[in-house]
């Protein structure tokens, strides 16, 4: 994840958003981005496999770019979809965290 950097200020807010929106519990002050993504993939894969309607609703709530989601779903290898979606979600949640920090 060379192009994705989360500062020490952004990390707790980003994790809080992820935990709330994905209904998971990612903890850690020094957690690596790859570990965050791994845990997100673990949460996303069952939705991809068995509950696409709930997953699409999640995308809507997260306000993900519809074109980017469609591109991932249509062009990625099946085993790569959850990972690519996790990165897209993480970038969006980071963007929200940055906005919150900016307007504190």
Secondary structure, DSSP 8 states (H G I E B T S, - for coil): -TT----HHHHHHHHHHHHHHHT-----SS--HHHHHHHHHHHHHHHHHH-HHHHHHHHHHHT--HHHHHHHHHHS-GGGHHHHHHHHHHHHHHHHHHHHHHT-
